[in-house]
Amino acid sequence: MTAHLLRDTGYGCNAFLGGISSNYNTNFWSSERNVVVVEADEYDRSFLKLVPDVAVITAMDPDHLDIYGTAQEVENAFVQFSNRVKPGGLLISKYGLKRTADLHATHHYTYSFNDASADVYTANIKVENGAYRYDVIHKEWILKDVVLNMGGLHNIENSIAAITVAKYLNIDDEKIIAAVANFKGVKRRFEYILRSNAHTIIDDYAHHPEELKALISGVRSLFVGKKCTVIFQPHLYSRTNDLAKEFAQSLDMADEVIMLPIYPARELPMPGVESELILDNMQLPQKQVLTKEVMLDWVKMHKPELVVMCGAGDIDTLLQPVKKILEN
């Protein structure tokens, strides 16, 4: 979103992104302007090689514990990252992070989509025709009637951080507002695969409990009163084992959950760790683990109206088969 704002407004930037931008159908572009937007990766501590002028920290939740060992070590790495912001630079962090007091930069703003205690926050949020309209408020400026044409309250929050970067770079308000409205999102991030009167399919890369929580909350905010069916493919045996209870709590926010077997990615199986580990921690009555083939048969039989398909494995290969079933 930040890279799009800088490009769409004409400010210009190079960009290295972790997903394919729907506006430009690429995750990389170049520019003559000596500015680069990087989606940094904490997985193997590689983000600690960066020395940014402006940094945004959206979360510090425990993940990649196969690398870090403990939640505290994950947090320590983010604190180290904040210390790498250049002197005179800006750090923007989500309001309420547990280690906020330990994050240091010459300039530091916190942001929140609904808490006026943050340095930058939103007010007057309205849902209009599947889009959000809201004001972004900072102690030194207000941006009124911002329109975001994509779902998810977490995306409103992301837009606050991106807008704050754009304002810091002195980009004109009208250009920022137009760029936010033009933003089509990133493939596999709250992406609509099917949107008809009868059925909706949303695809998302969410593979961490906090991401799932944000995703399902966002779906609920846009589709009030509709039955929400989540089809989730856990990613990694280690992550499933470490965060089974947290996954269960997030998935309990749905009306019905179908879980696929764990996608192993780079890992070998762990004894006793299967998708059922999450299922057994859930309170939701409507839950089951199905193979891919049986899941497609289930969709054929039940024709759910609102389907959220999520995970970082190969669940995206099932999007078109599910779409074809529901379209027919």
Salt bridges, closest charged atoms under 4 A:
GLU42 OE2 - HIS64 NE2 3.79
ASP53 OD2 - LYS86 NZ 3.28
ASP63 OD2 - HIS64 NE2 3.74
ASP63 OD1 - ARG239 NE 2.88
ASP66 OD2 - ARG266 NH2 3.60
GLU73 OE1 - ARG45 NH2 3.56
GLU75 OE2 - LYS98 NZ 3.24
GLU75 OE1 - ARG99 NH1 3.39
ASP102 OD2 - ARG99 NE 2.60
GLU128 OE1 - ARG133 NE 3.02
ASP135 OD2 - LYS144 NZ 3.68
ASP145 OD1 - ARG133 NH1 3.92
GLU157 OE1 - LYS94 NZ 3.37
ASP173 OD1 - LYS167 NZ 2.73
ASP203 OD1 - ARG188 NH2 2.87
GLU211 OE1 - HIS207 ND1 3.41
ASP255 OD2 - ARG220 NH1 2.92
GLU256 OE1 - LYS227 NZ 3.04
ASP314 OD2 - LYS292 NZ 2.78
